[in-house]
Amino acid sequence: MTTDAPRNIYEMYVANGNKAGFWVQRDGWEAHVAQVISISGETEGPLRGKPPYYGNPHVVMDLYDTWDRKLKAVGADLSCPGSDGYWLVDKPNWIA
C-alpha cells in the first residue's frame, strides 16, 4: 500500500527521523519493493550536505520481487536516490 507522495530517498530518510529501514517503491518498478538499509554506510544520524540531495550519498537496499515474493538482491546499490520517483510504502505482510 502506498502511504506517501513521491519524494527522493534522502527526504524520506530525514522524515523517518534520520533513520534507514523504511520501505519504498519507485516509478518503473512494476513488481519490486525495497527496504533502504543505509545511506553512506550509516543506518541513522543526520545527512551531510544541503537538502534535498545532501551531496547524493550512496544508498544501499534489499530488493524484493513482489510477484515471486522473494528476496531478489541483498545490499544492492539504489540507483538515482535523488530522483523524486520513490514512494514510501508499508512493509509487505509476506516478508518475515
Buried (B, 14 or more C-beta within 10 A) or exposed (E): EEEBEBBBBBBBBBEBEBBBEBBBBBEEBEEBBBBBBBBBEBBEEEBEEEEEBBEEBEBBBBBBEBEEEEEBEEEBEBEEBBBBBBBBBEEEEEBE
